């Protein structure tokens, strides 16, 4: 009698996943440096040899090949041709998202990550042990927001970075939510008015009011004018921590609630409830953490970034938002997935 013995293949246990995460700052800093140098923008639609790209960026020849080929290996550049005829060019993704002249450019937030956040994250351990922010406040005594808003060039970089990271979500929101049922909208903490611009371009019937602190107004007004929407979008000043919200049928907040502690989060939701009419809606755009807190890695890491950048901010789950909105008086809530790790959570009055 013949007997067959099946042996399951041995599972190979490797530290590869651990090492990729642990040494991930190598790849991160390589990309951030390339963005800072405008490498992708200088390539544009062209193909350049190593010598041409090296000269364009003003690099020393010692490690330029390693730098460019690391970007190829990371899937951020293509290299075509053979030997001395090899040339580098953008991938489809980098040509869309990392060429500065592209309307979908997201490099602003990466520039900010390079110039500000990268160094601050070196103090994550101290932040976890003390619960204190690890940004400019350690050197100046001023919060990160105060430091950013005090310098016009830094402020504009910050606003452009946030806009670049969010424009895909704003466009997704324009298609995912029934704005046809509403006529007026107020964007609280509207930054450079990118959300209002995206919504009005898709829903011309909307009258939008974009509100932020006074230093933001000239930047937002210029952005609206360049979009040709001056008559459709009003720019105003508001300190949303101390002043009431103006009345509107829809109130939006993009990456606002996560900056603040629980008490302030609830206060802002309550202000929105008080400003909305019956059947009005509060729309909040954030990297909403899944209720089981297992899947949205970006949302969880963003919450750690709030530790680095703020005195009490944190990201949250849909269940958290539903609890806070119900407590404020809203009769129902829903969650709408947008792009990547981001969602809109909506509360109806």
Order of alpha helices (4+ residues) and beta strands (2+ residues): alpha-alpha-alpha-beta-alpha-alpha-beta-beta-alpha-alpha-alpha-alpha-alpha-alpha-beta-alpha-beta-alpha-beta-beta-alpha-beta-alpha-alpha-beta-beta
